[in-house]
Amino acid sequence: MTLKLDGDLILAGAGNMGGAMLTGWLSQGLDPKRILVQDPAPPPPIAALLKTHGIEASAKIGARTAPPAVLLMAVKPQIMDEVFPALAKIAGPDTVVLSIAAGKTIAGFEKHLAKGIGVVRSIPNTPAAVGRGITVATANAHVSAKQKALCNALLAAIGEVAWVDDEALIDPVTAVSGSGPAYVFYLTECLAEAGIKAGLAPELAHKLARWTVAGSGELLFRSDQPADVLRKNVTSPNGTTFAALQVLMADKGIQPIMTEAVLAATKRSRELAK
């Protein structure tokens, strides 16, 4: 399916996530002439991509004759309040603002915009870099069905998309999927370290952990079966996996620790949004 826009798309921030989205859009046929990038110094791979497609990146996008169809905010949350007010002046009544910045609320964008402009807040995650991201989005009351569909298509360029009606759910979403890749990477570290303590050479232990986690993720991605069924398929009665799971699934095992971690991340997300 080819991505099409009725107007321009301004991408503010062409870093890791913004660059991943840009890559996805171009691969799906979005007209490069429709894309304007505001970024003073895109990373080398993205700078090369921009050059290949004839897209210029500027430190500041000035006033335009026609407001953009989409204003996509992909700058770091720490500089959002510095960057967004000027861009908000470019938005028109038919512009939809799409944010992928953690901790920045819809109300925070609305205070800089004229009344009635649609705002979509979304949280992608880093597997977007390989087209395997999961993004959850929520919209204010001014987002039309057409704008929502357009935002969904733009986000789908980097993976799966889900929508929630309650913006408050973005905080636990951030804790589960936004921060989740770090949990998986840490699990990989722990698995490798455990292998070393069991007698494996470090290089082999890290290789085994890396390929095991990556392969299991791919199996989970391709399978229609839920995770608990896949787990049971690996677990022979009273076998080696069974012995390990008795530890991992104990009262003080992984589940209570993971719950505590997600609740801590949810709490911090809410603090950052204030």
Beta strands, then each sheet from edge to edge (+ up, - down):
strand 1: 9-12
strand 2: 35-38
strand 3: 57-58
strand 4: 70-73
strand 5: 96-99
strand 6: 118-123
strand 7: 133-139
strand 8: 159-163
sheet 1: 3+ 2+ 1+ 4+ 5+ 6+ 7- 8-
end
